[in-house]
Every structure is written in C-alpha cells, then in structure tokens.
Amino acid sequence: MVERVLVTGGAGFIGSHLVDGLVSGGFDVVVLDDFSGGRRENLSVHFGGSNFCLVEGDVRVKADVEKALDVVDAYLRVTEKRKGLYAMFTMSS
Ligand SMILES: NC(=O)c1ccc[n+]([C@@H]2O[C@H](COP(=O)([O-])OP(=O)(O)OC[C@H]3O[C@@H](n4cnc5c(N)ncnc54)[C@H](O)[C@@H]3O)[C@@H](O)[C@H]2O)c1
C-alpha cells in the first residue's frame, strides 16, 4: 500500500496543491524541489509537520533523486514540460 509519496516540483503551483491534497488525504509526503521556480511559501503550512519532508535538490541529479526515493513508496512528477506535451502527472510505485 502506498503511504509515502514523493512530489517532485512540489513547491510549484500545481505541485504544492498536490501536496496539500495528499497530506489532507492522510499520506506522508516528500517534496523534491530545487526552488528554481517554486516558492517556500507554497509549502509553509507543512513545515514542521510529521507527515512532510522537504529534500532540496535537482531531479536531474542522481544523488538527489536517490535521496528522495529512498524514503517513498510512489512519486508524482510535475517538473517537466516536454515538446508540445505537458507530461506532468507520472505516478509510479
Ligand atoms: N500552472 C498551470 O496552469 C499549468 C497548466 C498546464 C501545464 N502546466 C505545466 O505543469 C508543470 C508545472 O506547472 P506549475 O505551474 O506548477 O509550475 P511551477 O514553476 O510553479 O512549478 C514547477 C516546480 O518544479 C520545480 N523544478 C523545476 N525544475 C526542477 C528541477 N530540475 N529539480 C527540482 N525541481 C525543479 C520548480 O522549482 C517549481 O517548484 C509545468 O511543466 C507547466 O508547464 C502548468
């Protein structure tokens, strides 16, 4: 059963709303974000919460991704835009 979910880009507009929904739904959430576009204020309500963890890092850096994936059961990716397609919500467990 999925209990802890990684949201990459979780400090962004869409990602932070996903985080809100997941936390409200009872999931533990780990955010991996490099803050190149996102804002800490988007996540401020979750800081200090026992069900929230922030990993500051880059999805293109293997060590950062491994650090974040180490503690999760599934991930939601909202960081990338591909050629003409908005491939945002990839879920894997
Ligand atoms: N906001 C919309 O209405 C909308 C509509 C359609 C598609 N999209 C697409 O959805 C995606 C997310 O949109 P958004 O509005 O939430 O954007 P956003 O810029 O608010 O969020 C993206 C997040 O990803 C983080 N990020 C970027 N590169 C990263 C990296 N290499 N490593 C770690 N974190 C990284 C940023 O810091 C930011 O927090 C984008 O691809 C966007 O084009 C958005």
The ligand as a MOL file (V3000), in Angstrom:
LIG
                    3D

  0  0  0     0  0            999 V3000
M  V30 BEGIN CTAB
M  V30 COUNTS 44 48 0 0 0
M  V30 BEGIN ATOM
M  V30 1 N 0.0310 26.0870 -13.9580 0
M  V30 2 C -0.7300 25.7220 -14.9780 0
M  V30 3 O -1.8600 26.2020 -15.1610 0
M  V30 4 C -0.2360 24.6860 -15.9600 0
M  V30 5 C -1.1060 24.2870 -16.9760 0
M  V30 6 C -0.6680 23.2920 -17.8580 0
M  V30 7 C 0.5880 22.7480 -17.7290 0
M  V30 8 N 1.4150 23.1780 -16.7410 0 CHG=1
M  V30 9 C 2.7210 22.5450 -16.6210 0
M  V30 10 O 2.7770 21.8430 -15.3780 0
M  V30 11 C 4.1020 21.8920 -14.8700 0
M  V30 12 C 4.0700 22.5260 -13.5040 0
M  V30 13 O 3.4250 23.7880 -13.6020 0
M  V30 14 P 3.4380 24.8120 -12.3820 0
M  V30 15 O 2.5410 25.9330 -12.7570 0
M  V30 16 O 3.1830 24.0800 -11.1060 0 CHG=-1
M  V30 17 O 4.9620 25.3040 -12.4800 0
M  V30 18 P 5.8760 25.8530 -11.3080 0
M  V30 19 O 7.0430 26.5270 -11.9500 0
M  V30 20 O 5.0530 26.6220 -10.3320 0
M  V30 21 O 6.3560 24.5020 -10.6040 0
M  V30 22 C 7.4260 23.7240 -11.0920 0
M  V30 23 C 8.2500 23.3330 -9.8810 0
M  V30 24 O 9.3040 22.4730 -10.3120 0
M  V30 25 C 10.4980 22.8890 -9.6750 0
M  V30 26 N 11.6110 22.4600 -10.5390 0
M  V30 27 C 11.8710 22.8740 -11.7980 0
M  V30 28 N 12.9650 22.2570 -12.2710 0
M  V30 29 C 13.3920 21.4270 -11.2750 0
M  V30 30 C 14.4760 20.5190 -11.1510 0
M  V30 31 N 15.3480 20.3450 -12.1490 0
M  V30 32 N 14.6200 19.8350 -9.9950 0
M  V30 33 C 13.7430 20.0080 -8.9730 0
M  V30 34 N 12.6910 20.8600 -9.0450 0
M  V30 35 C 12.5260 21.5560 -10.1740 0
M  V30 36 C 10.3890 24.3900 -9.5380 0
M  V30 37 O 11.2360 24.9380 -8.5510 0
M  V30 38 C 8.9070 24.5260 -9.1880 0
M  V30 39 O 8.6980 24.4480 -7.7890 0
M  V30 40 C 4.9210 22.7060 -15.8650 0
M  V30 41 O 5.5690 21.8190 -16.7590 0
M  V30 42 C 3.8700 23.5270 -16.5870 0
M  V30 43 O 4.3140 23.8730 -17.8820 0
M  V30 44 C 1.0190 24.1240 -15.8530 0
M  V30 END ATOM
M  V30 BEGIN BOND
M  V30 1 1 1 2
M  V30 2 2 2 3
M  V30 3 1 2 4
M  V30 4 1 4 5
M  V30 5 2 4 44
M  V30 6 2 5 6
M  V30 7 1 6 7
M  V30 8 2 7 8
M  V30 9 1 8 9
M  V30 10 1 8 44
M  V30 11 1 9 10
M  V30 12 1 9 42
M  V30 13 1 10 11
M  V30 14 1 11 12
M  V30 15 1 11 40
M  V30 16 1 12 13
M  V30 17 1 13 14
M  V30 18 2 14 15
M  V30 19 1 14 16
M  V30 20 1 14 17
M  V30 21 1 17 18
M  V30 22 2 18 19
M  V30 23 1 18 20
M  V30 24 1 18 21
M  V30 25 1 21 22
M  V30 26 1 22 23
M  V30 27 1 23 24
M  V30 28 1 23 38
M  V30 29 1 24 25
M  V30 30 1 25 26
M  V30 31 1 25 36
M  V30 32 1 26 27
M  V30 33 1 26 35
M  V30 34 2 27 28
M  V30 35 1 28 29
M  V30 36 1 29 30
M  V30 37 2 29 35
M  V30 38 1 30 31
M  V30 39 2 30 32
M  V30 40 1 32 33
M  V30 41 2 33 34
M  V30 42 1 34 35
M  V30 43 1 36 37
M  V30 44 1 36 38
M  V30 45 1 38 39
M  V30 46 1 40 41
M  V30 47 1 40 42
M  V30 48 1 42 43
M  V30 END BOND
M  V30 END CTAB
M  END
